[in-house]
Amino acid sequence: MNLPPEGQLLRIFIGESDKHEGKPLYEWLVVKAKEHGLAGATVLRGLMGFGANSRIHTSKILRLSLDLPIVVELVDTPDKIREFLPYIEPVVKEGMITLEKAEVHMYRSNKTEQR
């Protein structure tokens, strides 16, 4: 897959305990991004954070949370990200979705071509 330099970064901020179709929402989002042919996805687990409800989520021992912040980052062309957004917006019940321009400096795999 070739990715032009003018990319877009989609960030989805959710909670670790968020679910969809019986599985973690972050997992569902990554699988759907792959099914839609997006260039890449990464899930990041936060140590601490808060969102619209202003409740702090932390991994500290005294306040062990099973709902730590999760950020799902997806990168592709602006057109492919725009096509993907309406598919995921109804599924993200709580959280935040952001978009920003991304300059794709390099996108490659170490797989060798099979002949």
N, C-alpha and C positions, 0 to 999 in steps of 0.2 A: 504494500500500500504506500502510496506517495502522499505526503502531507505538505501543502504549500506553506510558506512562511507566515501568512496572515491567518492565524488560528484564533480560536476562542476558548476560554477556560470557563467551565460551568462548575460552580461549587454548590453543594447541597449540604446544609448544616442540619443535622437531625440528632436524635438521641439513640444511644445504643440499644435501648429496649423497644424502639419503634419496629413494628412488624407490618408485613403485607403478605397476604396469601400464605400465612402460617410460617414465614421465614423472616429473618432479620431484614429490615427495609434496605440497609446498605448492601446486603447480598443481592436482593432482588434488583436494585438499581444497577449494579455492576453487570449482572447477567443480562438484563434488558439492554444496557448500553452495548454489550457485545453482540447481542442478537440484532440490534439496529446498525451494526457495522461501524460504531464509533472507534476512533483511533486508539484511545486508551482511557483507563480508569484506575484510580488509586483510592483506597479507603484509609483515612488517618483517624486514630483514636486519640482524643484529647485527654489531658490529665485533669483539666479543670475548665469550667466555663459556665455561662448562663445565657439564657435566651429571653424571649418575649415574656415569659412568666416570671422572670427575675429570680428564679430558684437556682442556687449555686449547686453544681454537680462537681464532685471532687473524688479523687482516688485515695485521699488520705485515710489512714487506718481507722481513725476515730469516726470518720463520716463516710465509710465505704459506700460507694454508689454503684448500683448495677445499671445506671443510666448515664454513663459518661458521654461527653460530646463526641460525635462522629462527623467527619467531613468527608464527603465523597467528591473527588475532583475528576472531571471528565474534560478531555481536550479533543477538539476536531475543528473542522471548518465552521465558520459562523452559520452557514446554511444547514449543515447536519445537526448542529446544536439546536438551532431554531426549530427544526423538524422534531427533535426529541423532546423538547420542553412541554408541549401540550400533552404528551403521553405520560409524563411523570408528575405534572403539577397536581392533578387530582389525588395522587397517591401520597404526597407529602402533606400529611394532616397538620403537623406542627414543625416549625423550623424556619429556615430561610434558604432562598435560592439566589445566588448572585452570578453575574456574568462579567467578564472582563476580556479585553483584548489580550491575546497571547502571541508573542513572536516565536514561532517554532524554529529553533536554531538547528535541531537535529532530530530525526525520527527514523530509527533503523532497528533491524533485528539482527541477531548474530547467526540466524539460520542460513545454511547454505542452500542455494537453489537446487532442487532435484531435477535431473534431466531425464 
